[in-house]
Amino acid sequence: MEMALADRAPTATLSTTIIHDDGATGYGSPVADTSKQGVADMWLECAGVRQTNYTDVCATGSPARFASVAITDNPAWMFASLIPGWSATVPLRGFAEVRLQ
């Protein structure tokens, strides 16, 4: 989320790519590793209503721009074999959201 605050790229597509790649790198995962899913999103709200275009100008109401990133993984639990019936993976999810404007 620090990258989202520092970047402030003019398009949501460029910023979500940067946020996604930075999140994957910070997690210790290659950007192209599809076993770990990273989803970045940027959006504009006008008077609390989400708009379709991040770079639009609000006709009414105060503009509010947001960025978020979610990273999910299902790592193998190292002690799973010791407990009968226990799942061998543990679903993990990290999520962060920040208001940019």
C-alpha positions in Angstrom: 0.0 0.0 0.0 3.0 2.3 0.4 3.7 1.8 -3.3 0.1 2.9 -4.1 0.6 6.1 -2.0 4.0 6.8 -3.6 3.2 5.9 -7.2 0.0 7.8 -7.9 0.2 6.7 -11.6 -2.3 8.4 -13.9 -4.1 5.2 -14.8 -5.6 2.5 -12.6 -4.2 -0.2 -15.0 -0.6 0.9 -14.6 -1.0 1.3 -10.8 -2.7 -2.0 -10.2 0.1 -3.7 -12.2 2.7 -1.9 -10.0 0.8 -2.7 -6.8 0.3 -6.4 -7.8 4.0 -6.9 -8.8 5.3 -5.1 -5.6 3.0 -7.2 -3.5 4.1 -10.4 -5.1 7.8 -9.5 -4.7 7.2 -8.5 -1.0 5.5 -11.8 -0.4 8.6 -13.5 -1.8 6.8 -14.9 -4.8 7.8 -14.5 -8.5 5.4 -12.2 -10.2 4.4 -14.9 -12.7 3.8 -17.6 -10.0 0.2 -18.5 -10.5 0.1 -20.8 -7.4 -0.2 -17.6 -5.3 -2.9 -15.2 -6.3 -2.5 -11.5 -6.0 -5.3 -9.1 -6.9 -4.8 -5.3 -7.0 -7.7 -2.9 -7.5 -8.0 0.9 -7.8 -11.3 2.8 -8.0 -13.0 6.1 -7.7 -16.1 6.8 -5.7 -18.3 9.9 -6.2 -20.6 10.6 -3.3 -20.0 7.1 -2.1 -20.8 5.4 -5.4 -18.1 3.4 -7.2 -17.4 4.7 -10.7 -16.3 2.7 -13.8 -13.3 4.9 -14.6 -10.6 5.6 -12.0 -9.6 8.8 -13.7 -13.1 10.4 -14.1 -14.0 13.7 -12.5 -17.0 13.6 -10.1 -19.9 15.7 -11.4 -21.4 15.8 -7.8 -20.1 14.8 -4.4 -16.6 14.6 -3.1 -14.2 12.4 -5.1 -12.5 9.5 -3.2 -9.9 7.3 -4.8 -8.9 4.0 -3.3 -6.4 1.2 -3.8 -6.4 -2.3 -2.5 -4.3 -5.5 -2.7 -5.2 -9.0 -1.7 -2.8 -11.9 -1.8 -3.9 -15.5 -1.2 -2.0 -18.7 -0.9 -2.5 -22.3 0.3 0.8 -23.4 1.8 1.4 -26.9 3.0 1.2 -27.3 6.7 4.4 -28.9 7.9 2.6 -30.9 10.7 -0.4 -32.1 8.7 0.8 -35.7 8.5 0.9 -35.9 12.3 -2.9 -35.3 12.8 -5.3 -37.8 11.1 -7.9 -36.1 9.0 -6.2 -32.7 9.0 -5.9 -30.8 5.7 -2.4 -30.7 4.2 -2.8 -27.0 3.3 -3.8 -23.9 5.2 -5.6 -21.1 3.3 -4.1 -17.7 4.0 -5.2 -14.3 2.8 -3.7 -10.9 3.3 -5.7 -7.8 2.4 -4.9 -4.0 2.6 -6.8 -1.0 1.4 -5.9 2.7 1.4 -7.7 5.9 0.5 -5.6 7.9 -1.9 -7.8 11.0 -2.2 
